[in-house]
Amino acid sequence: QKRPGADEIQAIILRLKNFLEFVVVNLIDEPGLARIKVREIAPAVLRFRLVLVKRDVALLIGMQGHTASAIRSVLKAAAGIHGVNALLEILSHEEDAALPPE
């Protein structure tokens, strides 16, 4: 499968971001405070950073991480259909703010 071009990548990012937003909004308490940041970190490798309030991070990750793992698996499968790899980070706003700027 050939690597998607820049225009295709933007369309794929939008599709996957909308999918992720749809899933997450229905699982957290504060969807209005959720942010999804996307960056192509290597050719055809997309990193989705889901930034939530702390209690929503705990809610989404859960005690054993099953919900987060399931979301990652479905996101990765959806990305694979489009010829890209997707990674998902789930962070609190505080954790995100402490990261160096990109």
Secondary structure, DSSP 8 states (H G I E B T S, - for coil): -----HHHHHHHHHHHHHHHHHHHHTT-S-GGG-EEEEEEEETTEEEEEEEE-HHHHHHHHTTTSHHHHHHHHHHHHHHHHTT-EEEEEEEEHHHHHHS---
